[in-house]
Amino acid sequence: TIKGRVEVNWVNNESELRLTVEIPANMLADVYVPVNKSSNESVSEVLNSNKFNLVLIGTTNNYAHYKIESGKYEFIVTH
């Protein structure tokens, strides 16, 4: 983006999905974390130094929708 680089990485194994997102300063982003509600998947943990920059907007059968401010976040989904 014009304000800096947005980075997204993920690792998916048999027990969990780890989604890492980094947003540049002075930006907002919508993050859709894949979950499968029919299999009882959920976002079990969000790692971030400042939890106040994170708002869960809602959850559907396939995604948990978050609004985040600048910073680095790691979303962990247990299978």
C-alpha positions, 0 to 999 in steps of 0.5 A, a space after each residue: 500500500 502507499 503507507 507500507 507493506 501488508 504481510 500475510 503468512 499462514 501455516 496449516 497442520 493437522 492440529 491448527 492453523 496459524 495466520 500471521 498478519 502485519 499492518 503498517 502504521 495508521 491503517 485499518 484492515 478487515 481480516 477473515 480467518 477461516 473456521 469451520 463451525 460444523 467441525 467446532 473450529 474456532 479462533 482459540 487465541 490471538 497473539 498481539 501486544 495490544 489487544 485493544 486494536 482488535 475487534 471481532 465483527 462476527 462469525 459465519 459458518 466459514 469465517 471469523 471477521 476481525 477489524 484490526 489496527 496497525 500492528 502484527 497479529 497471529 490468529 490461531 485456529 484449532 482443528 
